[in-house]
Amino acid sequence: MAPMMDWTDRHCRYFHRLLAPSALLFTEMVTAEAICYAENPERFFEHHSAEHPLVLQVGGSEPEKLYQAIKLADEFGFSEFNLNVGCPSTRVQSGHFGACLMEKPEVVHDCLFAMKEATEKPVSVKCRIGIDDMDINLGLDHFIQEISKTGITVFYIHARKALLTGLSPKENRSIPPLNYERVYRLAIENPEKTIILNGGLNNKEDIISKQQQFHGVMLGRAAYKTPFILAELHSHATGEPLIEKHTIAKNMANYADNVIERGGNLRQVTRHMLGLFNGETGAKYWRKQLGELARYQPYNSDLIRETAEFCFSKIKRQVA
Ligand SMILES: Cc1cc2nc3c(=O)[nH]c(=O)nc-3n(C[C@H](O)[C@H](O)[C@H](O)COP(=O)(O)O)c2cc1C
């Protein structure tokens, strides 16, 4: 699963873990600066042990801060640390990190080197195929070659350019055209590297075929919005029977009990689950109950149990 700010928080990741027991999950990006200057940096690293394997994604362009941030994070059980070189937002650009670093492979090299010095765990990069008028052939090859000198071998590549002026982050996730062939060529020409394809993958058959061409695929929006695809892909990959939505709902209700006990509220959990029934009878009711009603019943996790029961009785009636 791709890192997604405001989406892939710990509650979301717990939900995704139930759907995809062996997928690699990512945190949202945290800046090295925020970690270094926080009074209580542990709060950025908190997660449930069930979320493993889990990658912490960081943003930054100052090797010393990245070193310090990874040192602080290192004892929290993350399986990998990832540097964000793909985010085009103006806030990130003004901090001189994210996608704009694609033009500065020497800076990325030093950042990755510092991160590697701070941990024994694998360090990886998430980037685009280029930015602005950068040549996606020579430019991307040069970028990958330079940063590979640090010894990193894992690259998550969002298969489109980022245009750093004139497009919002949202537009930058859909307007620049996807170019899977370019990422494929990178993978073929660098068989010793682990190249994971990201961007626009939203259909089960297509994802399965891309999984065969690349070392792996990274899924973002489609899997967030239609999360049961994660369960289907897990079942396809492992041959295990498809988990039932009922089991997921029951488990998430128990998880929500825990969140509420610890001072949280129901909506923090349910907001990530709205797409669970997409494509089935009851999908609209599920979304309404868990989206809207959860706001007014913030401590009632039975809302998940009761809504799931209702949706199942509807599905069963339809089948009968
Ligand atoms: C709401 C949202 C937040 C995102 N936040 C991050 C982030 O923190 N770090 C990052 O590397 N990419 C971030 N992305 C980009 C995704 O990780 C992914 O590269 C992009 O959505 C393309 O994949 P998709 O087409 O499967 O969604 C974000 C995307 C969305 C939709």
The ligand as an SDF file (V2000), in Angstrom:
LIG
                    3D

 31 33  0  0  0  0  0  0  0  0999 V2000
   -4.3990   11.6380   -0.2170 C   0  0  0  0  0  0  0  0  0  0  0  0
   -3.0450   11.2480   -0.7500 C   0  0  0  0  0  0  0  0  0  0  0  0
   -1.9150   11.4890    0.0270 C   0  0  0  0  0  0  0  0  0  0  0  0
   -0.6510   11.1130   -0.4360 C   0  0  0  0  0  0  0  0  0  0  0  0
    0.4310   11.2590    0.3890 N   0  0  0  0  0  0  0  0  0  0  0  0
    1.6470   10.7770    0.0090 C   0  0  0  0  0  0  0  0  0  0  0  0
    2.7550   10.7490    0.9130 C   0  0  0  0  0  0  0  0  0  0  0  0
    2.6590   11.1250    2.0840 O   0  0  0  0  0  0  0  0  0  0  0  0
    3.9350   10.2740    0.4320 N   0  0  0  0  0  0  0  0  0  0  0  0
    4.0880    9.8080   -0.8510 C   0  0  0  0  0  0  0  0  0  0  0  0
    5.1780    9.3700   -1.2310 O   0  0  0  0  0  0  0  0  0  0  0  0
    3.0480    9.7970   -1.6970 N   0  0  0  0  0  0  0  0  0  0  0  0
    1.8380   10.2450   -1.2980 C   0  0  0  0  0  0  0  0  0  0  0  0
    0.7680   10.1580   -2.1480 N   0  0  0  0  0  0  0  0  0  0  0  0
    0.9520    9.5470   -3.4780 C   0  0  0  0  0  0  0  0  0  0  0  0
    0.6720    8.0430   -3.4200 C   0  0  0  0  0  0  0  0  0  0  0  0
    1.5660    7.3850   -2.5510 O   0  0  0  0  0  0  0  0  0  0  0  0
    0.7780    7.4180   -4.8190 C   0  0  0  0  0  0  0  0  0  0  0  0
    2.0940    7.5750   -5.2860 O   0  0  0  0  0  0  0  0  0  0  0  0
   -0.1730    8.0640   -5.8260 C   0  0  0  0  0  0  0  0  0  0  0  0
   -1.4630    8.2260   -5.2880 O   0  0  0  0  0  0  0  0  0  0  0  0
   -0.2470    7.2320   -7.1170 C   0  0  0  0  0  0  0  0  0  0  0  0
   -0.7300    5.9320   -6.8450 O   0  0  0  0  0  0  0  0  0  0  0  0
   -2.2860    5.5380   -7.1330 P   0  0  0  0  0  0  0  0  0  0  0  0
   -2.5770    5.9590   -8.5340 O   0  0  0  0  0  0  0  0  0  0  0  0
   -2.3290    4.0450   -6.9330 O   0  0  0  0  0  0  0  0  0  0  0  0
   -3.1190    6.2940   -6.1460 O   0  0  0  0  0  0  0  0  0  0  0  0
   -0.5090   10.5290   -1.7040 C   0  0  0  0  0  0  0  0  0  0  0  0
   -1.6480   10.2910   -2.4870 C   0  0  0  0  0  0  0  0  0  0  0  0
   -2.9030   10.6400   -2.0010 C   0  0  0  0  0  0  0  0  0  0  0  0
   -4.1320   10.3370   -2.8380 C   0  0  0  0  0  0  0  0  0  0  0  0
  1  2  1  0
  2  3  1  0
  2 30  2  0
  3  4  2  0
  4  5  1  0
  4 28  1  0
  5  6  2  0
  6  7  1  0
  6 13  1  0
  7  8  2  0
  7  9  1  0
  9 10  1  0
 10 11  2  0
 10 12  1  0
 12 13  2  0
 13 14  1  0
 14 15  1  0
 14 28  1  0
 15 16  1  0
 16 17  1  0
 16 18  1  0
 18 19  1  0
 18 20  1  0
 20 21  1  0
 20 22  1  0
 22 23  1  0
 23 24  1  0
 24 25  2  0
 24 26  1  0
 24 27  1  0
 28 29  2  0
 29 30  1  0
 30 31  1  0
M  END
$$$$
